[in-house]
């Protein structure tokens, strides 16, 4: 499957509250990222992975996924050229990731408190 298909499979699993499968699909999608995937889909893989980790109580992994989304955005947003709508959408998604990263950084992780 392509990264976009894996994003869709992850979203479907997450929608059915199968968080473990969603995490697996998002990670596989990230591992198979290629230049032909849209920046929006690539950002979605990372932000949705962050949401799934957060849902499972692993805030450290959630923050790491959101951080990777922000870095991806900053590294590639200029490659969108004059497509202002795509730039705005990508920037909004990165801003959302930054917000969640800060929120989750303030909350203790269930996984770190059980170690």
C-alpha positions as CSV (number, residue, x, y, z in Angstrom):
1,X,0.0,0.0,0.0
2,X,1.0,3.6,-0.6
3,X,1.5,6.1,2.3
4,X,-1.8,7.7,1.4
5,X,-3.6,4.3,1.6
6,X,-1.8,3.5,4.9
7,X,-3.0,6.9,6.2
8,X,-6.6,6.0,5.3
9,X,-6.2,2.5,6.9
10,X,-4.9,4.1,10.0
11,X,-7.7,6.6,10.1
12,X,-10.3,3.8,9.7
13,X,-8.7,1.8,12.5
14,X,-8.5,4.9,14.8
15,X,-12.2,5.6,14.0
16,X,-13.0,2.1,15.2
17,X,-11.0,2.7,18.3
18,X,-8.3,0.2,17.3
19,X,-5.5,2.5,18.3
20,X,-2.8,-0.2,18.1
21,X,-3.6,-0.9,14.5
22,X,-3.8,2.8,13.7
23,X,-0.4,3.4,15.1
24,X,1.0,0.5,13.1
25,X,-0.6,1.8,9.9
26,X,0.6,5.4,10.5
27,X,4.2,4.2,11.2
28,X,4.2,2.0,8.0
29,X,2.9,5.0,6.1
30,X,5.8,7.1,7.4
31,X,8.3,4.4,6.6
32,X,7.1,4.3,3.0
33,X,6.9,8.1,2.4
34,X,8.0,9.1,-1.1
35,X,8.4,12.3,-3.0
36,X,5.0,11.8,-4.7
37,X,2.9,12.1,-1.6
38,X,1.4,15.5,-0.8
39,X,2.8,17.5,2.1
40,X,-0.7,17.5,3.6
41,X,-0.8,13.7,3.7
42,X,2.7,13.4,5.0
43,X,1.9,15.9,7.8
44,X,-1.3,14.0,8.5
45,X,0.6,10.7,9.0
46,X,2.7,12.4,11.7
47,X,-0.1,14.4,13.4
48,X,-2.5,11.4,13.3
49,X,0.2,9.2,14.8
50,X,0.6,11.8,17.6
51,X,-3.2,11.7,18.2
52,X,-3.2,7.9,18.4
53,X,-0.2,7.9,20.8
54,X,-2.0,10.5,22.9
55,X,-5.2,8.5,22.9
56,X,-3.2,5.5,24.1
57,X,-1.7,7.6,26.9
58,X,1.9,7.7,25.5
59,X,2.4,11.5,25.5
60,X,6.1,11.2,25.0
61,X,5.6,9.4,21.6
62,X,2.8,11.9,20.8
63,X,5.1,14.8,21.3
64,X,7.8,13.2,19.2
65,X,5.3,12.6,16.3
66,X,4.1,16.2,16.5
67,X,7.7,17.5,16.6
68,X,8.5,15.5,13.5
69,X,5.4,17.1,11.7
70,X,6.7,20.5,12.6
71,X,10.2,19.7,11.3
72,X,8.7,18.3,8.1
73,X,6.7,21.4,7.6
74,X,9.6,23.8,8.1
75,X,11.8,21.7,5.8
76,X,9.4,21.5,2.9
77,X,6.7,24.2,3.0
78,X,8.8,26.5,0.7
79,X,8.8,23.7,-2.0
80,X,5.1,24.4,-2.5
81,X,6.0,27.5,-4.6
82,X,3.1,29.8,-5.2
83,X,0.3,27.5,-4.0
84,X,-0.9,29.7,-1.2
85,X,-3.8,27.5,-0.3
86,X,-1.5,24.4,0.2
87,X,0.9,26.5,2.2
88,X,-1.8,27.8,4.4
89,X,-3.2,24.3,5.0
90,X,0.2,22.9,5.8
91,X,1.0,25.8,8.1
92,X,-2.3,25.4,9.9
93,X,-1.6,21.7,10.4
94,X,1.9,22.4,11.7
95,X,0.6,25.0,14.1
96,X,-1.9,22.5,15.4
97,X,0.9,20.0,15.9
98,X,2.9,22.7,17.8
99,X,-0.1,23.4,20.0
100,X,-0.6,19.7,20.9
101,X,3.1,19.2,21.4
102,X,3.1,21.9,24.0
103,X,0.0,20.6,25.7
104,X,1.2,17.1,25.9
105,X,4.6,18.1,27.1
106,X,2.9,19.6,30.2
107,X,1.0,16.4,30.9
108,X,2.7,13.3,32.4
109,X,2.6,10.3,30.2
110,X,0.9,7.1,31.4
111,X,3.8,5.1,30.1
112,X,6.5,7.1,31.8
113,X,4.7,7.1,35.1
114,X,4.5,3.3,35.1
115,X,8.2,2.8,34.5
